[in-house]
Amino acid sequence: MSRIVWKGPFIDEKIYYNIIEKKNTLICSRNLIITPNLIGLNLFVHNGKNLLKIKIIEDMIGHKFGEFSFTKKKFSFKKKKK
């Protein structure tokens, strides 16, 4: 579900200032929107269990951090031994 246009993007000022000053590269809030001033940074996004390293590129602008940190593993069937 997207955010209402008149409210604008969700940006937590404390987290953004820490990212820009490079004091804190850990992001636990997956609903933050990626802005153009974050291009080229390497950040760690928490997916509930692990920290995933993500490099921000131009194609990610306007998306949320949660879209790039998957919370579930891909399922694959195991082969039976004969």
Number of C-alpha atoms within 10 A of each C-alpha: 3 5 9 8 7 6 7 8 17 12 13 12 9 8 18 19 12 13 18 13 10 12 10 14 18 18 20 16 15 16 16 19 17 21 17 12 11 18 15 12 14 15 20 18 22 20 19 12 7 11 15 16 15 15 13 19 14 12 8 18 16 13 14 18 25 18 11 15 19 14 13 8 6 6 6 6 5 6 6 5 4 3
